[in-house]
C-alpha cells in the first residue's frame, strides 16, 4: 500500500451526504464535529425521511447545510443515497449515518488521504471507509465485533485479495465512507432498490472493475449498537436477502466462514478477559443471526407474512416485491 501522507490534494472538494430518520442529539453532535474538521467541507447534504420528524434546531447557523425531505415510502438504501449524490458537485462524497460521531478533527482529512493510496499493483482507490469505535456503554460482544471488523491497521483491498480475504475483500460501510465522484458515476452509483448492503455491493463492483477499497484506521467515528436477538435476526435476514438478490457479486464466496471465525475469536476474547458468563449470550446471539441469515437466503419461497415478520424494512417489501 502506498500512502499520500500529508501531501493529499487540498484542491479536491468534499461534500458530506447524510440520510436521516428521526435525528436526535447524536446527529447534532455529528454536525458540530463536522464543522470542526481540518479539511474543508463544501456542503453537508441531508436527505431526511419524513419532514415532520426533522428538528432544525439541531443544526442552526450551519451555513453549508442543505436539507431535502423524502417520505418513508420513498426511502431506499440505494436510491436515497443516489439522490444525495446527484445533489453533490464535490470531487469526493463522504456518506455517513446520522448516528456516527467523528472522533477528532481529522476524519475528513484521513478519508481524503486514503483515497490517494494505491493497491499493491498500483490500483486506484475508489472507496475509503473509516474505523468504527464503540460508544460508552457498548456491550462486550458488540465491542469485540468492532475490534474484529475495524482493526488498528490500515489497508487497501483489491481483487488479488479474494483468495485470502474472501467476502471481507468487499467489506465497506456507509456509516463513514468516502467515494470518488467520477468513479461513482462511472460505475453507476448504488444499486437500487436496495434493502441493505448497498455499500458492499458497490465495493464489490469496484473491486471487480479493477479498483481498490481502502480502510483507514486513523479515520475514526464513534458508532455501535446494542442490538437485541430479534434485531440481530432481522438485520441478518435483510443482509442475506441482499446477497441472494446479487449472485453476480456473492455467488461462490461463502459468508458463513467469516461468521464462524468471528464467533470463535469472540469466545477466545471473552475467556481471556474473564467474561466466561457472556459465552451463552454469544451462542444464543449467533444462533439468532444464523437463523435470520439462512431464512434470508431462501426468502423467495417464504410466505409473504413470514417475510414481513423477518425483515427490519417492511416498507421495502410492500413497495418493491410483495
C-alpha positions in Angstrom: 0.0 0.0 0.0 1.3 3.4 -1.0 0.1 6.4 1.1 0.0 10.1 0.3 0.8 11.1 3.9 0.4 14.8 4.5 0.6 15.6 0.8 -3.0 15.0 -0.2 -4.5 17.4 -2.6 -6.5 20.1 -0.7 -7.9 21.3 -4.0 -10.3 18.4 -4.0 -13.7 19.4 -2.9 -15.6 17.3 -0.4 -19.4 17.0 0.2 -20.8 15.0 3.1 -24.1 13.2 2.5 -26.2 12.1 5.5 -29.5 10.2 5.3 -31.5 10.9 8.5 -34.6 9.4 10.2 -35.8 11.0 13.4 -32.5 12.6 14.1 -31.6 13.1 17.7 -28.8 14.7 19.7 -26.2 12.4 18.2 -27.0 14.0 14.9 -26.5 17.4 16.5 -23.0 16.3 17.7 -22.2 14.9 14.3 -23.0 18.2 12.6 -21.0 20.1 15.2 -18.0 17.8 14.8 -18.1 18.2 11.0 -17.8 21.9 11.5 -14.5 21.4 13.4 -12.8 19.3 10.7 -9.3 20.3 9.5 -10.2 19.5 5.9 -12.8 22.0 4.5 -16.3 20.6 3.7 -18.0 22.2 0.8 -21.6 21.1 1.5 -23.4 18.9 4.0 -26.3 17.4 2.2 -29.0 15.9 4.4 -31.7 13.6 2.9 -34.3 13.4 5.7 -37.1 10.8 5.9 -40.4 12.4 6.9 -40.4 16.2 7.2 -42.4 16.2 10.4 -39.6 14.5 12.2 -37.0 17.0 11.2 -35.5 19.1 14.0 -33.9 22.3 12.6 -32.7 23.4 16.0 -30.0 20.6 15.8 -28.2 22.4 13.0 -28.7 26.2 13.5 -26.2 28.5 12.0 -24.7 25.8 9.7 -24.2 27.8 6.5 -23.1 24.9 4.3 -26.0 22.7 5.2 -28.9 21.9 2.8 -31.8 19.6 3.7 -34.1 17.6 1.4 -37.1 15.6 2.6 -38.4 12.3 1.3 -41.3 10.2 2.6 -40.9 6.9 4.4 -42.4 5.2 1.3 -39.8 6.8 -0.9 -36.8 5.8 1.3 -34.5 3.2 -0.1 -30.9 2.5 1.0 -29.6 2.8 -2.5 -32.0 5.3 -4.2 -31.9 7.8 -1.3 -28.1 7.9 -1.3 -28.1 8.2 -5.1 -30.4 11.1 -4.7 -28.0 12.7 -2.3 -25.1 12.0 -4.7 -27.0 13.8 -7.5 -27.0 16.9 -5.4 -23.3 16.9 -4.9 -20.7 18.7 -7.1 -17.8 17.6 -4.9 -14.8 15.6 -6.2 -15.3 13.4 -3.1 -18.5 12.4 -1.5 -18.5 11.2 2.1 -21.5 9.2 3.2 -22.3 9.0 6.9 -25.2 7.8 9.0 -26.9 10.2 11.4 -25.5 8.5 14.5 -21.8 8.3 13.6 -19.8 10.8 15.5 -16.4 11.9 14.2 -13.6 11.1 16.7 -11.3 14.1 16.5 -10.9 16.8 13.9 -9.1 14.8 11.1 -11.7 12.4 10.0 -12.3 14.0 6.6 -8.6 14.6 6.1 -7.9 10.9 6.7 -10.6 9.7 4.3 -9.3 12.0 1.6 -5.8 10.7 2.2 -6.9 7.1 1.9 -8.5 7.8 -1.5 -5.0 8.7 -2.6 -3.5 5.3 -1.7 -2.7 2.6 -4.2 -3.1 -1.1 -4.3 -0.1 -3.4 -4.4 -0.3 -3.4 -8.2 -1.0 0.3 -8.4 -4.8 0.1 -8.4 -6.6 3.4 -7.9 -8.7 3.5 -4.7 -12.4 4.1 -5.4 -13.7 3.8 -1.9 -12.3 4.6 1.6 -14.1 3.7 4.8 -13.3 4.6 8.3 -12.9 2.9 11.6 -15.9 2.5 13.9 -15.2 2.7 17.6 -17.6 1.5 20.3 -19.6 4.0 22.3 -19.5 4.2 26.1 -21.8 1.6 27.4 -21.3 -0.7 24.5 -21.8 -4.4 25.4 -18.8 -6.7 25.4 -19.9 -8.7 22.3 -20.6 -5.6 20.2 -17.3 -4.1 21.4 -15.3 -7.1 20.1 -17.3 -7.1 16.8 -16.0 -3.5 16.3 -12.4 -4.7 17.0 -12.9 -7.7 14.7 -14.3 -5.7 11.7 -12.2 -2.5 12.3 -8.6 -3.3 13.2 -5.9 -0.8 14.1 -4.0 -1.3 10.9 -5.0 0.4 7.6 -5.1 -1.5 4.3 -6.0 -1.5 0.6 -8.0 -4.5 -0.6 -8.1 -5.5 -4.3 -9.2 -8.4 -6.5 -5.9 -10.1 -5.7 -7.0 -10.4 -2.0 -10.1 -12.5 -2.8 -8.4 -15.9 -2.2 -7.1 -14.7 1.1 -9.9 -12.5 2.5 -12.9 -13.9 0.7 -16.0 -11.8 1.3 -14.1 -9.4 3.5 -12.5 -8.1 0.4 -15.8 -6.4 -0.4 -16.4 -5.0 3.1 -17.1 -1.3 3.4 -19.6 0.7 5.4 -21.6 3.7 4.6 -21.6 4.6 8.3 -18.5 6.5 7.3 -17.3 6.0 3.7 -15.7 8.3 1.1 -16.2 7.9 -2.7 -14.5 9.4 -5.7 -17.4 11.1 -7.5 -16.0 10.4 -11.0 -15.7 6.6 -10.4 -19.0 6.5 -8.6 -20.7 7.9 -11.7 -18.7 5.6 -14.0 -19.9 2.5 -12.0 -23.5 3.7 -11.9 -23.7 4.5 -8.2 -25.5 2.4 -5.7 -27.8 -0.5 -6.7 -31.5 0.3 -6.4 -33.8 -0.8 -5.0 -31.6 -1.9 -2.1 -33.0 -3.5 1.1 -29.5 -3.3 2.7 -25.8 -3.7 1.9 -25.7 -1.1 -0.9 -22.1 -0.1 0.2 -20.7 -3.6 0.0 -22.4 -4.3 -3.4 -20.8 -1.1 -4.8 -17.4 -2.0 -3.3 -17.6 -5.5 -4.9 -18.3 -3.9 -8.3 -15.4 -1.5 -7.8 -13.1 -4.4 -7.0 -14.3 -6.4 -10.0 -13.7 -3.3 -12.2 -10.0 -3.2 -11.0 -10.2 -0.6 -8.3 -9.1 -0.8 -4.6 -11.0 -0.4 -1.4 -9.1 1.5 1.3 -9.6 1.1 5.1 -8.2 3.9 7.2 -7.7 3.0 10.9 -6.9 6.7 11.6 -10.2 8.0 10.2 -12.4 7.2 13.2 -16.1 7.6 14.2 -17.9 6.6 17.3 -20.7 4.2 16.3 -22.1 1.0 17.8 -25.4 -0.6 18.7 -26.6 -2.9 21.4 -29.0 -5.0 19.4 -31.5 -7.4 20.8 -31.5 -11.0 19.5 -34.6 -10.2 17.3 -32.9 -7.1 15.9 -29.8 -9.2 15.0 -32.1 -11.8 13.4 -33.8 -9.2 11.2 -30.6 -7.4 10.3 -29.1 -10.7 9.1 -32.2 -11.6 7.3 -32.0 -8.4 5.2 -28.3 -8.9 4.7 -28.9 -12.4 3.3 -31.7 -11.1 1.1 -29.2 -8.6 -0.4 -26.8 -11.4 -1.1 -29.5 -13.6 -2.6 -30.5 -10.8 -5.0 -27.0 -10.3 -6.2 -25.4 -13.6 -7.1 -23.2 -11.8 -9.6 -21.4 -10.4 -6.5 -21.7 -13.0 -3.8 -22.1 -16.4 -5.6 -19.1 -18.6 -4.9 -18.0 -16.5 -1.9 -19.0 -18.0 1.4 -20.1 -15.8 4.2 -20.6 -18.4 6.9 -16.8 -19.0 7.3 -16.3 -15.4 8.3 -19.2 -15.6 10.8 -17.7 -18.8 12.4 -14.3 -17.0 12.7 -16.0 -14.1 14.5 -17.7 -16.5 16.9 -14.5 -18.3 17.7 -12.4 -15.2 18.2 -15.1 -13.6 20.3 -15.2 -16.6 22.5 -11.4 -16.6 23.0 -11.6 -12.8 23.7 -14.2 -13.4 26.4 -12.2 -16.1 28.0 -9.0 -14.1 28.1 -10.9 -11.3 29.9 -12.6 -13.5 32.4 -16.1 -12.9 30.9 -17.0 -16.6 30.5 -20.5 -15.8 31.6 -21.0 -14.0 28.3 -20.4 -17.1 26.3 -24.0 -18.4 26.5 -25.1 -14.9 25.2 -22.6 -15.2 22.4 -24.0 -18.7 21.4 -27.6 -17.6 21.6 -27.0 -14.4 19.6 -25.1 -16.3 17.0 -28.0 -18.7 16.6 -30.4 -15.9 16.1 -28.1 -14.3 13.5 -27.6 -17.6 11.6 -31.3 -18.3 11.6 -32.0 -14.9 10.1 -29.3 -15.4 7.5 -30.5 -18.8 6.4 -34.1 -17.6 6.1 -33.0 -14.5 4.1 -31.1 -16.7 1.7 -34.4 -18.6 0.8 -36.8 -15.6 1.1 -38.3 -16.3 -2.3 -40.0 -19.5 -1.1 -41.3 -18.0 2.2 -44.9 -16.8 2.7 -45.4 -13.1 2.5 -46.4 -12.9 6.1 -43.3 -14.6 7.3 -41.1 -12.3 5.2 -42.7 -9.2 6.8 -42.1 -10.7 10.3 -38.4 -11.4 9.5 -37.4 -8.1 7.9 -36.4 -4.9 9.5 -37.6 -2.9 6.5 -41.3 -3.9 5.7 -41.8 -0.8 3.5 -39.2 -2.1 1.1 -41.2 -5.3 0.5 -44.5 -3.5 0.2 -43.1 -1.2 -2.4 -41.0 -3.5 -4.4 -41.8 -7.1 -4.2 -44.9 -8.2 -2.3 
